[in-house]
Amino acid sequence: MVTPQQQLLLDLKPEQPPTLDNFVIGANGELVSRLRGLCDTSSFDALYIWGPQGCGRSHLLAATAEAARARRPVAFVHGAEAGAELTLAPGSLLVIDDVQGLAAEAQVALFRAFNAARFLGLALLLAGSEPPLRLELREDLRTRIGQTLIYEIQSLSDEDKAAALRRHAIERGMLMDAGVVHYLLRHGRRDLPSLMAMLNSLDRASLEQKRPPTLPLLRELMQTSLDLDQDADTP
């Protein structure tokens, strides 16, 4: 972990909070447009978005909730942390991540929120790891979720990922070898958060070791990471 003193010494820029503007859209343009619409107090839509870990679900939910707070009340709940009551102000936006983690009493509370949405002027933004039909929830709630606007978050192409990594490097002031991004895409983990994390590690190592962010340094980092993973798997 980098301490505040190290951060000041290394001039490392803090990570940007998730916004709808810094989300790499790719083929998700219609979805992002819908999410922007939820920020408006006149929107009463109910959306369900789904996709595997690392696809950007949490980014989109946090970004939408933050953008909406300037215009309407927002209740943001993680599925496993939801209780038997959902306190919702009229005109608010209810955001629930990982709906598959809702306990039985929380599922009842969400079903009630669906029933009250029209009268209270609620908008709902729900997210999970599976399409509605595969959610292990009570049948009436699964049916309600299946009647919302449903979007699967589309995977980014390698071109999208490369553009995002280059933009991220520019924002951090990195002057790296042209082959770094190509190597990352070929040999790194495929999801964008992991690729970004490795790029940040390269930037940090470059500053700590006073070496340019070159391909040899990246290979050293990735080998170290691989060794640590193997050690962690060893009983």
N, C-alpha and C positions, 0 to 999 in steps of 0.2 A: 504494500500500500504506500502511496506517495503522500508524505506529510505536507502540511501547508508550507513549511519552510522549504522543502524540496521543490514543491510546485513553484514557489517564487523564484528559487534559484534556477530551475530548469526552464522557467517561462512557459510552462505547460498551460494551454488554454483549457478551461473547464468545459465539460461536455454540454452541448446545447440541449435545452429541454425539448421534448417532442412537440412539434407543431404540425399543422396540416401543410404548411409551406415547405418544411424540410423533410417531409415524407417523400420517398422516391416512388413516384406514382406508377410508372410502367404502364401496364394495361388496366390499371384500377381507376381510371379517370372518372367514370360514372359514379363509382362508389364514393370517391373523395368529394365529388360535387354534392351527393346526397348528404354526406356528413356535414358539409358546410351549411346545408339547408337546415339541419337540426339545431343549429345555433340560433336560429330565428324564433322568436316567441310565437310566431304564427304557425309554426310547424308542429303537427301532431302525429308525425310518421312513427312507425315502429320498424326498426331495422334489426336484422340478425346477420352478423358477419362471422365467418368461420375460416379456419385454416390451421396448419400445424404450427408448432412452436418455432419462432424465428421468422414468421411470415410478415410480422408487423402489426398484429392484432392489438397488442398492448400499446404500441405507439399511437395507433389511430384512436383508440378509446381515450387515452390520456390527452391527446391533442384536441379531440372534439370537446371533451369535458372542459378543458381550460378555455377554449375559444368561446364556448357557450356561456361560461360564468359571467361574462360581461353583459349578457342580455337576459338571462333567465336563471332561476335557481337550478342547481345541479346536485344530484345524489349519485355518488360513485361508490359502488360496492363490488368487492371480489366475492365470487360465488361461495367459496368455503367459509367466508367471514359473515355472510348474510344471516340475519336472525329471523324470528317469527314475525317481525313488524318492519315495514318499510315506511318511514315518515316522509311523505311527499307533499310539497307545497303546490298549490294550484299553478299551472303553467310551467312546471319544472321538467327537466330532462333527467330520466333515470338511466344510468349506465351500469351494466353488470358484466363483468369479465368472468370467463370460465363458468358459464351457467351449469355445466355438467357437474360442478362441485357443490351445487345447492343442496342443503339438507332438506328433509321432508317438510319441515315447518316453513323453511324459506321458499320452497316451491309453492306452497299455499299462498304466501305473501305476494309472490310475483304474479300468480294467477289473479289475485284480487286487484293488483295494480293494473293488469290488463282490463279488468272489468270497470275500473274507475277511470281509465284513461280519458274516455270521451267526456265525462262530467267534470274532471279536474283540468282538462286541457294538457294532458301529459304527452311527452314524446319519450319513446323507449329506444335505447341502443343496447343490444345484447350481443355477446360474443361467446364462441365456444370453439372446441377443437374439431368438432364433427358437424356434418349437416344435420338439420333437425330430426330426421327420421332415425338417426343413429344415437341420439341423445338418450341416456338412461335416466329419464325423468317421468313423472306421472303423465298418463296419456293425455289428459285434458290440457296440461301445460304444453306438452310437446306439440299438440295440435295448434294451440294458439301461436306458438313460435313459428310453426310451419306456415301460418297465414300472414306473417310479416313480409316485408321486403327482404329477400335473402341474397347475400353476396358472398361468394367464395373469393377470398383474397388471392389474386393471381400472382404466380411466381414471377420474379424478375428475370429477364433474359440476361445473358452474360454481358451484353452491351450496356444494359441498364446498370448492372452492378459495377462495371468498369467506370462508367460515367460518374456514378455516385462516389466511388472510391477516389477518383481523381479530384472531384469537387471537394471532398472531405480533406484531402491532402492540401489543397490550395487554401482552404479555410484555416488549416493549422499552420500554414506557412512552410510546408515541407517541400524541399527541392529534391525529389527522389529520382532514382533511375527509371527510365521508361519501362523497363522489363519487370518492375516490382509488381504492378497491378496484374500483368499477365501471369506471372508466377503464382501470385496469390489465388487467382481464379482457377489455376490448374491444380494446385497442390493444397490449398486451404479448404476449410469447411465451406459448404455451399451456401449457407444462409448469410445474409448481409450483416446482421449484428456481429457474428463471429469474424467476418472479414474486416469489419470496421475496428473491432477490438484488436485484431492482429496489427492493423495499420497504426493504431494508437500505441501499441507496444513497440513497434518499430520506431516511431517518433520519439518515445521516451528513451529507448535504448540509445538512439542516435545522440540525444542530448547528454545522457549520462556518460557515455563512452567517448564523447567528442569525435564521433565518426559520422560520415554522411549516411543517409538512409539508403544504402545500396542493396543490391541483390545478395551479396555474400552475408551481410548482416541479417537480412531477412531469413536466409537459410539457417543461420545459427539460432535465431530465435525460434523458428519452427521446429528445429531439431530438439532444442531444449524443451519446448512445449510437449513434443512427442515423448521425450524421455520421462517427463513428469507424469504424463498420462499413464505410461506403462508402469511406472513405479507405483502409482495409485491403485492400479489393478492387481498388483502383486500381493498375495496374502502375506 
